[in-house]
Amino acid sequence: MERVTVIDHPAVADRLARLRDKTTPTPVFRRLVEEVGVFLAYEATRDLALRDERVETPLESATVRRFGLRPVVAPILRSGLGLLSGFLSVVDDAVVAHLGFFRDPETLAAVPYYANLPDDLSGSAVYALDPMLATGHSGAAALDVLAARGATDLSFLCVIAAPDGIEHVGGKHPSARIVTCAIDARLNEHGYIVPGLGDAGDRMFGSASSLPAGYKEKMNR
């Protein structure tokens, strides 16, 4: 658990309470996830390397500090997109990568379907985004892809984590850091975090399923 950071802040606790409430409407839910993304990014990027630079203020020359290297942020489609805007409000010039996984409803395995990211991530601080760290299969698979491109400074940002997901990601990527707003009690038989907040993607976008159409047809045969 030494690589896990739980954000303890009243403003985060209040937003998390409203996210858990099943009566929170989709537009409000989406806005709250975005706002929580700001807090997650602020905490996760606390140790980003800086470099000195000279600028001219209206009065005189001054030494200022800028990000040393542009970090990379990788939302996991589709629900990770909800945290992206909040992250970019903290680090507005981050390189944005995209990773697509969905969870097989029968095996709970992470099934990849999309990846768009830089060829070489060595030397970059890389942040994977997904509101829920449940079984940890998608999270670990995302970090696998990023590590395969050379990333060694890896962080996983989520709104809620389950002990199972933390253990799975930690076993696969022991040096990766997990930043979350809460660690809930357990997973249910369907792999959902309990008490959790339900399916973050469905509640954020108002849709009924994150399975690709072709995959759903294959399951129904």
TAFENRA-V299372 format. One record per backbone hydrogen bond with DSSP energy under -0.5 kcal/mol. CO is the residue of the C=O (numbers start at 1). NH is the residue of the N-H. If there is no record, write none. Layout:
co:CO nh:NH
co:CO nh:NH
This chain:
co:1 nh:4
co:3 nh:178
co:5 nh:7
co:5 nh:180
co:7 nh:9
co:9 nh:12
co:9 nh:13
co:10 nh:14
co:11 nh:15
co:12 nh:16
co:13 nh:17
co:14 nh:18
co:15 nh:19
co:16 nh:20
co:17 nh:21
co:21 nh:24
co:25 nh:29
co:26 nh:30
co:27 nh:31
co:28 nh:32
co:29 nh:33
co:30 nh:34
co:31 nh:35
co:32 nh:36
co:33 nh:37
co:34 nh:38
co:35 nh:38
co:35 nh:39
co:36 nh:40
co:37 nh:41
co:38 nh:42
co:39 nh:43
co:40 nh:44
co:41 nh:45
co:43 nh:46
co:45 nh:48
co:49 nh:68
co:51 nh:66
co:53 nh:64
co:55 nh:57
co:55 nh:62
co:60 nh:57
co:62 nh:55
co:62 nh:64
co:64 nh:53
co:66 nh:51
co:71 nh:95
co:72 nh:127
co:73 nh:75
co:73 nh:97
co:74 nh:129
co:75 nh:77
co:75 nh:99
co:76 nh:80
co:77 nh:101
co:78 nh:81
co:79 nh:82
co:80 nh:83
co:80 nh:84
co:81 nh:84
co:81 nh:85
co:83 nh:87
co:84 nh:88
co:85 nh:89
co:86 nh:90
co:87 nh:90
co:87 nh:91
co:91 nh:94
co:95 nh:73
co:95 nh:97
co:97 nh:75
co:98 nh:116
co:99 nh:77
co:99 nh:101
co:100 nh:113
co:100 nh:114
co:102 nh:104
co:102 nh:111
co:104 nh:108
co:109 nh:104
co:109 nh:111
co:110 nh:112
co:111 nh:102
co:114 nh:100
co:116 nh:98
co:119 nh:121
co:121 nh:124
co:124 nh:126
co:124 nh:153
co:125 nh:72
co:126 nh:128
co:126 nh:155
co:127 nh:74
co:128 nh:157
co:129 nh:76
co:131 nh:159
co:131 nh:160
co:132 nh:134
co:133 nh:162
co:134 nh:165
co:136 nh:140
co:137 nh:141
co:138 nh:142
co:139 nh:143
co:140 nh:144
co:141 nh:145
co:142 nh:146
co:143 nh:147
co:144 nh:148
co:145 nh:149
co:146 nh:149
co:146 nh:151
co:147 nh:150
co:149 nh:121
co:149 nh:122
co:152 nh:154
co:153 nh:126
co:154 nh:177
co:155 nh:128
co:156 nh:179
co:157 nh:130
co:159 nh:181
co:159 nh:182
co:160 nh:133
co:161 nh:184
co:162 nh:166
co:163 nh:167
co:164 nh:168
co:165 nh:169
co:166 nh:170
co:167 nh:171
co:168 nh:172
co:169 nh:173
co:173 nh:176
co:177 nh:156
co:178 nh:5
co:179 nh:158
co:180 nh:7
co:182 nh:161
co:182 nh:184
co:184 nh:163
co:186 nh:194
co:188 nh:191
co:192 nh:188
co:194 nh:185
co:194 nh:186
co:198 nh:200
co:199 nh:203
co:200 nh:204
co:201 nh:205
co:202 nh:206
co:212 nh:216
co:213 nh:217
co:214 nh:218
co:215 nh:219
co:216 nh:220
co:218 nh:221
